[in-house]
Amino acid sequence: MAGYEKPDFWTLKAKKEGYPARSVYKLEEIVAKFGLIKTTGSQDQTAGKAGPKILDIGAAPGSWSLWLLRKLAGRGFLVAVDIQDLGISPSDPNFSFIKGSILDEEIRARLREAGPYSLVVSDAAPSTTGNRLVDQARSEELVESVMDLALHVLAPGGSLVMKIFQSGEEKRLISQLKTHFSQARAYKPEACRAQSFETYLVAMGYQAK
C-alpha cells in the first residue's frame, strides 16, 4: 500500500497523546459506539480486580493495547499477542504480552489458558503487496484465523472486533459470525483514511456452544 506524505489530524493527535499509531482512534470510536467495555460489575479471576479481560491480537506497535490499558485504568486484565515486539513497554501488573503467531498451537494454548475474554480485538493486517486482490485474500485469511481463535477463547456474551480489507466477502463473514453471535455487522470508523479500503467487523453477544 502506498505511503502517506502528509500527517493528518489523527496522526498528529496520536503523536500528541503518546500513541505509536493513529489507528487508536478507530478502536476508541468502535468501543464507544457499541459499548464494548464495561469496567464495573464483573470480576476478573486472573487479575483479582473488577473489570473485563481483553485480548489484543496483532497488537504491534501497541497503540490499541496502550489505549485499552488507559481505558481499563487498573481494572481487569489485557493480553496482547503479535509476531513482532511492541513499541510500548507498559509496567502494568494487569498486562501480559505474548510474542508469537496465533497459528502456533503453543501460542494458542497460552492464550486460551489466560482467558476467557469478554472482548477480543484485532487490528492485524497482512504484509501488503500492492496487488489489491492478493492483499484482500490475505486479509480474509487472517480474519478467519482471528475468528477461529476468538471462538475458542471468548466468554459467553463476549464481543469481537476485526479489521478486514473490503473485498465483497464481508457479507459471508458476517453471516458466519451471526451463527455464533447475537449481532454482527461491518463498521468503518471516521479515523479510517478516506482512500483506505479497510473496514471492521464487529460481533457482540457470543453464544458459546
C-alpha positions in Angstrom: 0.0 0.0 0.0 1.2 3.4 -0.8 2.7 5.6 1.9 1.0 8.8 3.0 3.0 12.0 2.6 1.4 14.5 5.0 0.4 13.7 8.6 -3.4 14.1 9.0 -5.4 15.2 12.0 -5.5 11.7 13.5 -1.7 11.2 13.1 -0.9 14.4 14.8 -3.4 13.7 17.6 -1.8 10.3 18.2 1.6 11.8 18.4 0.4 14.5 20.9 -1.3 11.9 23.1 1.6 9.5 23.1 0.3 6.7 20.8 2.5 4.9 18.3 -0.1 5.0 15.6 -3.3 6.8 14.5 -5.3 3.5 14.5 -6.0 4.0 18.2 -8.9 6.3 17.3 -10.6 3.7 15.2 -10.8 1.4 18.3 -11.9 4.3 20.5 -14.8 5.1 18.2 -15.8 1.4 17.9 -15.7 0.8 21.6 -17.8 4.0 22.3 -20.4 3.3 19.6 -21.0 -0.3 20.5 -20.4 0.0 24.3 -17.9 -2.9 24.2 -16.0 -2.2 27.5 -17.7 -2.1 30.9 -15.2 -1.6 33.7 -17.5 -2.4 36.6 -19.8 -5.2 37.6 -17.6 -8.2 36.7 -14.8 -10.0 38.5 -11.6 -10.9 36.7 -10.3 -14.0 38.3 -6.7 -13.7 36.9 -6.2 -10.0 37.9 -8.3 -10.3 41.0 -9.8 -6.9 40.3 -13.2 -5.9 38.9 -13.2 -5.4 35.2 -13.1 -7.1 31.8 -10.4 -9.4 30.4 -9.4 -8.4 26.9 -7.2 -10.0 24.1 -5.5 -7.7 21.6 -4.4 -9.8 18.5 -1.8 -8.3 16.2 -1.0 -5.7 18.8 2.2 -4.2 17.4 3.2 -1.4 17.6 0.9 -1.1 20.6 -1.5 1.8 20.2 -4.6 -0.3 20.8 -3.0 -2.0 23.9 -2.0 1.3 25.3 -5.4 2.8 24.8 -7.1 -0.3 26.3 -4.8 -0.1 29.4 -5.7 3.6 29.9 -9.4 2.7 29.4 -9.2 -0.1 32.0 -7.4 2.2 34.4 -6.1 -0.6 36.6 -9.1 -2.8 36.4 -9.5 -6.1 34.5 -6.6 -7.7 32.5 -5.2 -7.2 29.0 -3.3 -9.8 27.0 -1.6 -8.7 23.8 -0.1 -11.0 21.1 2.0 -10.3 18.0 4.8 -11.9 16.0 6.7 -8.6 16.4 7.8 -6.7 19.6 5.6 -3.9 20.8 6.7 -0.3 20.5 5.5 0.2 24.1 6.6 -1.3 27.4 3.9 -0.6 30.0 4.8 -1.6 33.5 1.3 -2.7 34.4 0.6 -5.8 36.5 -2.7 -6.2 34.6 -0.9 -6.6 31.2 0.8 -9.5 29.6 2.5 -9.7 26.1 2.9 -13.0 24.3 5.2 -12.9 21.3 4.3 -15.4 18.6 1.8 -16.3 15.9 -1.8 -17.2 16.6 -1.4 -20.1 14.1 1.1 -21.7 16.5 -0.7 -24.2 18.8 1.6 -23.4 21.7 0.7 -19.7 21.5 -3.0 -20.5 21.1 -2.8 -22.8 24.2 -1.2 -19.9 26.2 -3.9 -17.5 25.1 -6.7 -20.0 26.0 -5.1 -20.5 29.4 -5.1 -16.8 30.0 -8.8 -16.5 29.0 -11.7 -16.5 28.7 -12.1 -12.9 27.4 -15.0 -10.6 27.4 -13.6 -8.8 24.3 -11.2 -9.8 21.5 -9.9 -7.1 19.2 -7.7 -7.3 16.2 -6.2 -4.5 14.1 -3.9 -7.1 12.4 -3.2 -6.8 8.7 -1.2 -9.0 6.4 2.0 -7.8 4.7 0.8 -6.0 1.7 2.0 -6.4 -1.9 0.3 -3.5 -3.7 -1.9 -6.0 -5.5 -5.4 -5.4 -4.2 -6.7 -8.8 -4.9 -3.8 -10.6 -3.2 -4.0 -8.2 -0.2 -7.7 -8.8 0.1 -7.3 -12.6 0.0 -4.5 -12.4 2.7 -6.7 -10.2 4.9 -9.6 -12.5 4.6 -7.4 -15.5 5.5 -6.1 -13.6 8.5 -9.6 -12.6 9.7 -10.7 -16.2 9.5 -7.7 -17.2 11.7 -8.6 -14.5 14.2 -12.3 -15.6 14.2 -11.3 -19.2 14.8 -9.2 -18.3 17.8 -11.8 -16.0 19.2 -14.4 -18.7 19.2 -12.1 -20.8 21.4 -11.2 -18.0 23.9 -14.3 -15.8 24.3 -16.5 -15.9 27.3 -20.3 -16.3 26.7 -21.7 -12.9 25.8 -18.3 -11.6 24.7 -17.5 -9.3 21.7 -15.2 -9.4 18.7 -13.7 -6.6 16.6 -11.5 -7.4 13.5 -10.0 -5.4 10.7 -10.6 -6.6 7.1 -9.7 -5.2 3.7 -13.0 -4.8 1.8 -13.4 -7.4 -0.9 -17.1 -8.3 -1.1 -16.5 -11.2 1.3 -17.7 -9.2 4.3 -21.3 -10.4 3.9 -20.3 -14.0 4.0 -18.1 -13.5 7.1 -20.9 -11.5 8.8 -23.3 -14.4 8.1 -20.8 -16.8 9.6 -20.4 -14.5 12.7 -24.2 -14.4 13.2 -24.2 -18.2 13.7 -22.0 -17.6 16.8 -23.0 -14.1 18.0 -26.4 -12.4 18.6 -25.3 -9.4 16.5 -22.7 -8.8 13.7 -22.1 -6.0 11.2 -19.4 -4.1 9.3 -18.4 -0.6 10.5 -15.9 1.9 9.2 -14.7 4.4 11.8 -14.2 8.1 10.9 -10.5 7.8 11.6 -10.0 5.4 8.6 -8.4 7.2 5.8 -10.9 8.1 3.0 -8.8 6.3 0.4 -8.4 3.2 2.6 -10.3 0.0 1.7 -10.2 -1.3 5.3 -13.3 -1.7 7.5 -14.1 -3.6 10.7 -16.3 -6.5 11.6 -18.0 -6.1 14.9 -19.8 -9.0 16.6 -21.5 -9.0 20.0 -23.2 -11.5 22.3 -21.1 -14.6 21.8 -23.2 -17.7 22.1 -20.9 -20.5 23.3 -21.9 -23.9 22.0 
